[in-house]
Each structure stands twice: as C-alpha cells, then as structure tokens.
C-alpha cells in the first residue's frame, strides 16, 4: 500500500498511512503487554510472594504498594522481552494467523478441567493440574517447538490417532492437518490425565463445596446411612447439647435412648447417623429444627477444616441464639402458671418446673418427646382421672375455645387448663391452681342456699368469704398485671441478644452467598425474623395493657397515610393475585399518626391474608363531625357468633387456620390500639361473602401537623454503591458492635466503632468527621443523643445521625425529633438500616454534585 502511493507521487499520504499503522501497532503491543503483565503479577507472582511471606514483616506493610508496582513493572518488561525473544527465534515465514491458531490450541488446554469440574463431582485440583501439565507438554513438543525452527514431530499425533481411530481419512498422512491432529491429540491426552489424576484421591472438603454449587447432590434416605460412623465422638455431642438443655435433661434423654437401642454408648465412641438424628430431634425441641441443624453441622464440619471465618460467625450466631433461649426459659421459670408445649404428635417439647409441680408428675416425665397420652395415663393410674375418662381428657386438650378443670388428689387440688393452637399445629397449655377460688365459690354458694335460715349466724362468715374472694381476685389481677409488666420491662434485655443475632445472621447470609451453607444460614435468619415478629407483637400488647404506649394526638391527613398503606401492601396483594384499591381522600382526622397507621396496617394485612381471591378496598368517608375508615374484603368472612372471639389474643377460627398461617394477635392489637385512641371499631361480616371493618374517629379541619421522625422504608427502589461511605457506630454492647461492623462493612462502607463517648472522642481526634453516625440510646457513660450532639459540636458539622433503641416511649421519640435525629427500634431490620444509609449517601452525593 505504501509503495503504490510512493510510485504515484503521494509521499505525504504514504507518511500519514505509515504513522497511523505504526501508532495502532504500538498501542496494541502496549495494551496487550500491560494486561498480560497484570495477570501474571496478580495471579502468579503475587500469590507466590504472599504464600511464602516474601513481602516483609507486618511492620513494613506500608511499602507493599511500592513492591507491587515493582513486580508489575518487572512483569511488563519480562512479557516484552519474551515477545522479542520469540520474534527473533520463530521462523520468519510463520504468518500471524498461524501464530493465533497456535495460541488458541494452548488456551484450549483449559477446557477439560473447566468443563469436567462443572459436570463431574469427583473432579479435583490434582486431576486439573495433571491434565494441564500433560496437555501443555504435548502442545509445546508438537506445535510450539517446531514454530521455533526445530524438527516437526506433528506426525506422532497423526500416527497415534490413526491407530486409535482407524478408517478416518483425516488422520492419513496425505490428508492430515498437523495443527488439527496435534490439537485433538493434546486435548485427548489432557482429558485422560485429568480423569486419572482426579481418581487418584478423594476430593477435599473445599472441592466438594465448590462442586456442590454446580452439581446437585443425590438425596439419600436416613435408613441408608443409619449405620455409618462419623468422626464426632458421643461425648462431644453430649457436651454441645448440654449447653442448651442442661445436664439433667441431657442425661435423662440419652439414658432413654440407650434403653431404646439396647446398648451402652461410651463417650469416646464414634457417633453413628442414628445417634446424630436423635441428637438433632432432641436439640430441635429446645432451639428449633433449623438452629439444631446449624449446631450439628458446625460440630461435624470442624473435623474437615472449614473456613475459620465461617466457623467464627456461626459460633457468634449460635451464642446469641443460646443467650436469647436462656432469657426466654428464665422468664417461663418465673411464672406462677405451669406451661407445657406439645408438638403436632402430642409429644412434650418445652415446659417449666411449675408444670410438673402442679400435676405432681414423676421426674422421668420431664424429658423431650414424652407423649401426652402417657402423661394422662400416669394420672389415671394414680386415680386422678376416672375410669374410661382418658380419651375425653385428651380431647379436652385439643379444644381451644374454652378452659377445662382437672381435679387431683381426691379433690384437694383443682387445676384450670387453657390450651391454644401453635403455628406448627402443636399446642401450648397453661395450668393454674384455682383451688382457693373454687373453695371460695363453693362456700359462697352454700351460704346463699341457707341464707334465709341462718342470716344472723352467717353474716360474719359471708363477709369474710366475700373479702377473701375479693383478695383472691385482686391477687389474680395483680399477678396478671405483674406478668404483663414483666414482659414489657424485659423487652430491652430480650431484644438486645436478638438484635445481635439478626446482625450476625444477616452478615452471614451476605458473606456466604450461594454456598453449601447458605440454606442453613437463611433458615437461621428466617427463624430469627419469626421470633422478632412474635416478640414485637407480645411486647406491643404488654405496653398497651400497662398503659406505657401513650397517644400523641395531632392533625393527620388521611390521604398520605392511605397512600403509604397502599405502597406497603401492594406487593403482598399482587403475590396473591388480589386487587388492592385505596380510595383518595382530602379528609384529616385528630389522632396519633403512628398508632393509627399501625391499626389500619393490621386491618389491611388481615384482609389480604384471609382473602383467597377477589379484592380489598380501603377508603374514608365523612359522617357529620366524624370520619370512618373502612376496610372491606371479599374473603372467607366471620360468623356473627365469633365477632367477639376474633379480638382475643391467640384466638383463630377453624376456617382461618385452613386459609392462612398466623398467631392470632393482629386483631387483638387492633382492639387495644382502638381503646387507647378511643376510636370505636365496628365489624360486619357474612361467611363466604367477605368482611368489613370500620374505624370511627373525630374530624379535624386544621392544617396537618409537621412531620416528625419518620422511619425509613426498607423497600427502597434503588441500591446505589456505598463504597467509601464512612460510618461511625457507638454501642456499649460488644456483640452488637461487632455484628453492626460485620453487616455494614459487607455493604462496602468504611466502619469505625466506639464502645463509649470517651472512645468516640479518641476516634474523632485528628480525623475528619464521618458521613453518618449510628448510636445506641443507652450507653455506659451517657445517652446516644448526647453522644451525637457532642460529635456534632466537636466536628462543627451537622452530621446525619440514626438513634437505635429498644425504648419505644414518647419521650425518646420527642428528644430525637428536637435534634433532627432519625429513630429505629430494636431489633434493627437490616433492610431498613441499609435503606437509611443508602438514602443518606444519595443525599450527600447529590449535594456534592
């Protein structure tokens, strides 16, 4: 091309063409050399340095960047030098296309190991290394060395393939293509070495975990593995289970198992699969099946050298879960009532000591899995159950609409039993000693029967009995209020470990990703979320009953409230193929915005849950000086005889239990909030036609009040990058602080931690202010609000702040509002926390732009 232009007299055009071609070629060489050198330094040279600790002592790590730069520059020089050596050594007649095919054959040697690892579970690193080594050797001998001018040995590939596959003309000398035959022969030898090398040893645990990502494991029945031995000793399993059940219950349960299998189990003997299945069931009765599988998998995996970080995180989550279980068990032990929980097979799973004391049951009854029928049989043998009355008594435990009485010790002790259905089709029974109350009722009845004949004689006695009855009732009411106050006061202590457990489990879910243990960790997170919803409902009921939740009345515009309801529940309605219709309105009412929104949320959630098909309509209308919010659905309906029953806690109708799962607390909370707000709730329903709830409240024509502290919605529509966003966490609980750091740093944020206000001063000294501060309300040396105000004063900047607390009082909310601090309650929802951080990051980014 250059000669043509020169002959035509266009020397300037030839010069431009040469400069353009030379620039393009130079750019290609530079880019290719730099890219290849970076891969060589990052994937080959640098791992060798790190593995053999050639980068110096930890004190010299500040020079690591300079060392890495030298390594990359050396790699660039080496790549260019090797390219030049090959150019000088290669046959000058070799074309660019032939060099490309030669390179393609070399990179094709990766194919057997890559595709074999995707479809073959037994594939391992030894087979991959063997295949790659042999394949590259054959490629170098048959193709690479001849390109340097040495003797061509490609006839070896044609000869071997012609011998192995006779009759194919492509391998005959006159038709053979040296490049094709050498490529096929090198891949064949590579694949053979890969298979033989993989079969030479079993895959390591890490290799099995990696293969499980792509290859599904074939299911095995329990009977097929019943006799298999494991590397875990019986004593190790007993020690682990005793941490959750206690030594007494653990020893009693394992003695029963030894009697069942008919042999003695030594602590140092290996545990078989049948023993591990029994241990899982025993542990699951105390901490749940998902948590039990997590604990046992941790014990089994320790023998196979799992990742140290994964084991640490699982240990932290397990300890937080155990602490939460201990707190709940302690709360049950302090109650005056006896409590027993039975599973769907009527076998005992959880109980307290008062339960055995009231029924005077022997010691061996207090073990996991003891049948309800055997328990009733013990009472029958003792004479506390009449002959033939066992089936009737067992049926009474499954009647959840009314309590029943048990007469023990020949009438000397009377126990009232109340049963409620559990979400897993089991039942929870409470046992109360009402002997004194029954005796007082009987004495009152006898006094009334003989009142006309013995008025003067029995007046004093009747007065005493009435006084005793009043005291008994007052004591019962005080005990009930005390129980409610106990749950309300214990909320902070219960939510603290639960908050830490949610942080650890959420961090673990994000870190494991699609690994072998991801399903277990997601089960832990789901179980903790269920515990969180149950505790939240119970604590809300406790605060409402004790009067701790005081309303703050203001002008509430209903249109924004109903729009928020529509945004929150539209996805749930779409999932059930329901039509959610929210009518716009311009009305405003006089109410507490937070409690009113909670009330309407529960009504809409209840309507969607129990509506199999059709639609749910939400709207507001004016009636004189009143406003009525109406929630109408086309669901299963409620019989008129059950209108009062549905507002009781844990009360669920039979048709409702078949339609959807739940605890039966939603309408109970609605009833309590309505009483606090003095907003009457009206109910109209027909079975099979639908249900309508109406909430009546006073109309307010004043302007809406200014918005206070608004919780951040977790359902954010975008998730911009949080890389480099600096967050300061302040909490006096080390477990929560560690969990918060693990969770937020996993999102890309830079996290600094302080356990007190004094440590916060040390963190801020000499540094720039953080982009966001997250503080617990209760600190050891002050409050979270004080820490935030001090930080803003020290940095002289209006730093965005988030206050986290288990205290749901109006005083804390008002204090946060005064200082423009956002408030979230414990246990913190990771999605809501990330949504708030993302919002603050987006606002700062928009302000900077």
Buried (B, 14 or more C-beta within 10 A) or exposed (E): EEEEBEEEEEEEBBEEBEEEEEEEEEEEEEEEBBEBBBEBBBEEBBEEBEEEEEBEEEEEEEEEEEBBEEBBEBBBEBBBEEBEEEEEEBEEEBEEEBEEBBEEBBEBBBBBBEEBBEEBBBBBBBBBBBBBBBBBBBBEBBBBBBBEEEEBBBBBBBBBBBEEEEEEEBBEEEEBEBBBBBBBBBBBBBBBBBBBBBEEEEBBBBBBBBBEEEBEEEEEEEEEBEEEEBEBBBBBBBBBBBBBBEEEBBBBBBEBBEEEEEEEBEEEEEBBBBBBBBBBBBBBBBBBBBBBBBBBBBBBBEEEEBBEEBBEBBEBBBBBBBBBBEBBBEBBEEBEBBBBBBBEEBBBBBBBEBBBEBBEBEEEBBBBBBEBEEBBBBBBEEEBBEEEBBEEBBEBBEEBEEBBEBBBEEEEBBBBBBBBBBEEEBBBBBBBBBBBBBBBBEBBEEBEEEEEEEEEEBEEEBEEBBEBBEEBEEEBEEBEEEBBBBBBEBBBBBBBBBBBBBBBBBBBBEBBEEBBBBEBBBBBBEBBBBBBEEBBBBBBBBBBBBEBBEBBBBBBBBBEBBEBBBEBBEEBBEEBEBEBEBEEBEBBBBBBBBBBBBBBBBBBBBBBBBBEEEBBBBBBEEEEEBBBBBBBBBBBBBEEEBEEBBBEBBBBBEBBBEBBEBBBBBBBBBBBBBEBBEBEBEBBBEBEEBBBBBBBBEBBEEEBBEEBBEBBBBEBEEEEEBEEBBBBBBBBBEBBBBBBBBBBBBBEBBBBBBBBBEBBBEBBEEEEBBBBBBBBBBBEEBBBBBBBBBBBEBBEEEBBBBBBBBBBEBEBBEBBBEEEBBBBBBBBBBBBBBBBBBBBBBEBEEEEE
